[in-house]
Amino acid sequence: MTGIRLPSADGGSRLYRSSAAPLGPFDGRPARSRVLYAAAHVAAAPQAAPGGGGPVVDWEATLGFRHRLWGLGLGVAEAMDTAQRGMGLGWPEAAELIRRSSDEARAVGGRIVCGAGTDQLAADRTHSLAAVTAAYEEQLAHVEGCRAGAVLMASRALAGAARGPEDYLEVYGALLRQSSRPVVLHWLGPVFDPGLAGYWGHDGLDEAADLLVKIVAGHPRKVDGVKISLLDPEREKDLRRRLPAGVRCYTGDDHHYPELIAGDGELASDALLGIFGPIAPLAARAALALDRGDPGGFRALLDPTVELARHLFAPPTPLYKTGVALLAWLAGHQEHFAMLAGLESARSLPHLARAYELADLLGLFPDPERAERRMRRLLSERGVAE
């Protein structure tokens, strides 16, 4: 390969030559020692570029990516924030995504959970607690009607409607009493969504954690687990110690996931992660190392991926979705670097170039030459000459 000149954040450029060998074939099977979900992104058709008439999902590429995850032995967390919920994917499209993905999961015996939230409510006004509860109930019924497990997503509408912690107790209690199967509760911190500041009715994270534990303790048989996305590993470790026996702690920490999944010898986190989409082949291999009782082998495979994860999830963190879609396109999992709401333009070219470089160094591109051609094309389209 001749190499590619990549733009740098300082305004300069550097010549990069691909050198890492791509990962070979992998006969994936689900890990036994951990439950691992990849929060999957949505591939958009070119019509979804700025100026288009609304979101247009490339269903073939979107569902094909999920089959790839199942083929690697990973579960799929569907219609989560990685799928641009609230950032281009509305509830009608999310509902169809949940239906289609759930059908595909049953066809291949794949593990799936799906996000149930309140995003059918208008975002520009405050809603009553009854309206928020009804919105949650509609989405929960849809997910369970598709015979999938539900993730009760943190709700901006609930954060706006709640007057205090008692309102969270009321809403989540009502939902858990009527759920037909155990659900995952999702604590998404303001680093991922500033609209969720003060969630659980408290600005202080200690008090917020206390309330979350109280909700779980009141309905332990209705809670499969808690997904915590605060980018605070010590707080996650504390929370998982406090959960009732049998309730999982799913790490959503895309900065510290290797140590949290590996565990401390007594307790370990399962995972529901956006980064697991881009690094799925390495995550799947690492999980099987844990099954063999080889935590050192697990860390040797997964620790090198953290630099890429921290780059993709750098502030402003909600824009990590752009890098996820870029890497899927470079790897050949979709034919277009197009995103709902034109989000492909949300990150700078130097940021995208570094993402390409880090992913290539990990061997994540099945065809490095294709990845280089596509990266060169992207730079040319955006006015960067070789």
N, C-alpha and C positions, 0 to 999 in steps of 0.2 A: 504494500500500500504506500502511496506517495505521501500521505500525510495531509493534514488540513490545518489552515491557519485560523485559530480561534480568537475572538475578541476577549480582552481582559477588562475587569472592572475599572482599572486605572486609565483606560482609553487606549492602551497599547494592544498588542496581539502576540500570540505565541504559536509556534508550529507544534502540532500534536500528531504523533504517529501511533496508531493502534498497535499494541504489542501483546495484550493478554489473549490467551486462547479462550474461545467461547466454551461455556459449560456444555458437557456432553449430554446425551439422552439420560433420562431419569425415569425409572419405573415407579411412579409415586404411589404411595399408600398412606392413608391417614395415620398420623402419629397416635400412639396409645397413651402416652404420658401427659400430653397437653391437648387442649382444644384450641385450634388456631383458625381464626377467620381473617380473610383479606377483605377489607372494605374496597369494593370494586368501583372503578370510574365508569363513566358513560362515554362511548365514542359518538361523536356528532357527525352528521353528514355535512358536506360543504355548504349546503343551504343555510346552516346555522351561523355562518359568518356574519359580522356586523352588517346591518342593513337588510337581513333576511326577515322573514315573516314570523319568526318565533322558533322555538326549539324543534329541531329535527334530529331524531335519534337514528344512528346507523345501527339497526337492530342486529344485522348479521355480525358485525364486528363486536358489538356490545355483548351479545350472548356467546359469541366464540371465545371472548376473553374469559368469561365465567367457566366455560368448559375447560379451558386451559388450567384454571385454578383447581377445579375438581380433579382434573387429570394428574395434578401434582400432589393430591391428597389433602389440599387445603379446603376449608369451608369458605363460603361466600357470605359476606355481610352486605346485603343489598339495600339500595336506596338510602344510604347513609349520607353524611355530608360530603364524602368523597365523590359521590355521584352528583354533586352540585345541587343538593337539596337547598333551596333558598338562594341559590346563586345561578339560576338558569333552568333548573328542573322543577316544574310546578307539580302540584299534587296529581292532576290528571295523568301526566306523563309518568310520575313515580308509581301510581297505581298500576299502570300498564306494565311498567318495568317489573314490579313485584309479581304480577300475574305470570308474565312470560318466564321470568327467571325461576319461579317456583315450579312451573311446569317442567322446565328443563332439568331442574335439580332432581325431581322425582324420577325422570326418565333415566337418569344415570346413577341414582342413589347418592347424590351429592348433598353435603350438609349446607343448610342455608338458614339465615335469620334475616329479617327485613325490618327496616325502620318504620315506626309508626309515630307520627308527630301531629302537629296542628297547623301545617303550612298552607292549608286551604283557607285559613282565615286571612283577611286583608292585613298587610303589615303596617299600614299607615294609621291605624287607630287602636285604641285599647278595647279589649273585649271583656265580657263578663266571665266569671269563673264557670258558669253553666255552659257558656258557648265554648270555652276552651275544653271542658270535659267532653262535650258532645263531639268536638272535632277529633279529639283523641279516640273516642269510642268508634267513630266512623272508620278511622284508619286501622285501629286494632282489629275491628271486625273484618276489614278487607284482608289484612295479612293472615288472620286465622282462617278466613274463608278460602284462602289460597293454600291452606295446610302448611304454612310456614311458621317458624318461631318468630316472635316479635321482639324488637328492641324499642322500648319506650324512649324516644329521643328527647333530649332536653328541648324545651319549648320557649321561644322568644315571647310568644303570646302569653304563656303562663307566667313568665318572669315579669311581664307588664301588668298582668291582672292581679297577681297575688299581693295581698296586703301584709303577709307575714308567713311564718313557717306553718301555721295551722292550715293555710290554704293548700300548701303542697301535700300535707297529710290527707286532706280531704280528697284532692284530685287523684293522687296516686293510690290511695286506699280504695276509691271507687273502681279504678281501672283494674287493680289486682284482684278485687273480689269477683269481677266478671270475666277475667281472662280464662280461657279454656285450657291453657297450658302455661308452664313457667315462662316468664319473660326475662329479658335483660334490661336493667335500668341503666341509663346513660347519664353520666356526669361530664358534660363537656364544658371545660373552663373558658373564661373570657379570652385567653390567649388564642383559642380557635374561633371564638365568636364573641365579640365585645358586647353583643346584645344579651348575653347570658350572665353578666355580672350580677352578683348577689343571689345566684340561684340557691334553691332550698330555703330562701327567706332570710339569709344571713350574708353579710359582707365578709365576715370572718370565716376562713376555711375550716377551722376547728369546729365551730358551731354547725356549719353546713354538713360536715361529715357526721356529726352526732345525729342530725335529723335523718340523713340518708340511712344510717345504721338502724335508726328507730323504725323507719318504714319497712326495711327488710325484715327486721326482727318480728314485726307484726304480721308478716305474710311469708314466712320462710319457704313454704312449699310452692308458692307462686312465683318465686324469684330464682331463675336459673343462675344469674350472676349479675355483677355490677361492672360496667365498663367505666373506667376512670381515665379521663383525658385532661390532665392538669400539667403535664411535663414536670412533675415533682415526685421523684421516685421514693423519697422517704415518706411522703404522705400516702402514697399508694401502699407501701409496705405496712404502714400503720393501719390503713383501712382493711387490708386483707386479713390482718390478725383479728379484727373485730367482727368479721362477718360470721354468721352462724355456720355450723358444719354443713357441708354440702352445697353452699352458695359460692360460686366461683368469683374470682376477681379477674376480669379481663383487662389487661393493660391496653390503654390507648396512648401510651407514651412513646411517641415516635423518635424520641431522643435517647431513651435509656432501656429499650426493650430487651436487649440481650441479658442484662443482669436480672431484670425482673422476671423474665420467663425461666431463666436458669434456676432462680430461687436461691434461698439462703440455707438450704439443707433441711429446713422444716416446712416452709411454705414457699409456693411459687405462684406466679401469675399465669393464667392462660392469656390469650391475645385476641384482640380485634383491632386491626391496624391498617391504616391507609398505606403505609410503606410496604406492607406485604404484597401489594400488587406488583410494584416494580421489582422487588427482590424475591418474588415467589420461588424461583428455582433454588435459591440459596436457603430460604426459610424452610422449604420442604426437606432439604437434605439435613439441615441442622436439627430439625425436630426428630428425625430418626436417630440422630446421635444420642439424644436424650433417652429414647427408647432403649438404646443399647447400654445405658448407664454411663455415658461418656460426656459429662458436662464440659470437659476441656475441648473435646471435638466440636461440641455445639458452639462454644464461644469462638473457637478458631474460625468457624464458618461465618458466624453472624457479626462478630465485632467489627470486621472490616467494612460492613455495610453502613455503619453508623455515620460515617462522614457524609455519605450520599444522603442519608435520611435527614441529617441536620441541615444539609444544604437545601434540600427540597422544602423543608418545613421552616426555613428561616423567616423572620418577620418580613412583611405581614403574613403570618402563618396561614390564614385561610386561602392564600394563593398557591399553596402546595399543589393543588389540583392541576395547575398548568404543567408543572414538571412531570407529574404522573402521566398525563396524556402525551407529552412529548416523548417520554421513554417508551411508551407503548407503540407509538408510531415508528420510532427509530428501530425498535425491535421487530417490526413487521406484523404486529398484532392488529393494526388498523391501517387503512390506506390514506388517511388524511389527518393532518395535524389541525383539526377543527374542533372547537369546543362550543358548548351551549353558551349563549350570551357573549360570544366573541372573547372568551376568557383566555384563548391562546395568546393574546397580546398583553396579558397582565404582568408577565415577567420580562425583565430585560434580556437582551441577547447574551451579554456576558454570563448572566445567571443560567440561561439555558445551555450555553456552551460548556460551562463547568459541570452541569448535570450530565451532559453527554459524556464528557471525559471520565467522570467518576464511575458511571455505569459501565463504560467500556473497560475500565481497569478491573472491574469485578467480573468480567466475562459474561455480562447479562445480555449481550446482543448475539442471537444465534448466527447472524450473518454480519460481521463487522464491516464488510465492504458496503453492504446496503445501508447500514447505519451511517457510515461516513458520507455516502452519496446524498442521503436525505438531509443530513446536517448541513452539508455544503449548499444544497438547494435552498434550505431555510435561510441561511445567511445571505445568499444571493437575492432571494425574494425581498429581504428586508434591507437591501442596499449595502451589504458588506462585501466588498470585492476581495478576491484572493490576493 
